[in-house]
């Protein structure tokens, strides 16, 4: 044995071999675990992507099972009396706005306008849009018409409705909604669309910022039976 050559006992060699075996097994375990985690995360990502894509054309369950086209009469933006019950026979897409809203209502109306553009001539012919003011004390037909024109929403088949506060409250109750005023006097917003079937029963509700106009237009046409 040459000078400077380290000397190992049998015990040392067994210990060294044991350590190498343990290190190899630990490396194998870590590699296997990393692979399993990677596959799991990949599967989760694909599931989330699949869910996200499938949710593009799916609304939330209806907020109410009541008749959302009851025998109530309101006035449209031209001052014409409109019976909600007379709108049965076609699907109706509802939203609730007010004309002096600082922002959210403008976004709702803009999304409704995009849906109207996707529907083209089918708006009015196969489906009706209804925007109901939640501030009937200040929104009369003139205010609603001015708002509709300013937002590019003065279109055939799109009604902007107002009327006695009690009648508006009665309609909103059919959707399980109620008008609310904040302490500073501002009006609480209703940030959903509501798709009502030809029989007056609500089919689904949608959050506008999460639903593409193309997908919602497709839902509306499916309900009308003309997709």
WODA-V293752 format. One line per field, one symbol per residue. burial: I if it has 9 or more other ideal C-beta (glycine too) atoms within 8 Angstrom, else O. Layout:
BEGIN
burial = ???
END
This chain:
BEGIN
burial = OOOOOOOOOOOOIOOIOOOOOOOOOOOOOOOOOOOOOOOOOOOOOOOOOOOOOOOIIOIOOIIIOIOIIIOIOIIIIOOOOIIIIOIIOIIIIIIIIIIOIOOIIIIIIIIIIIIIOIIOOIIIOIIIIIIIIIIIOIIOIOIIIIIIIOIOIOIOIIIIIIIOOOIIIIIIIIIOIOIOOOOOOOIOOOOIIIIIIIOIIIIIIIIIOOIOIOIIIIIIIOIIOOO
END
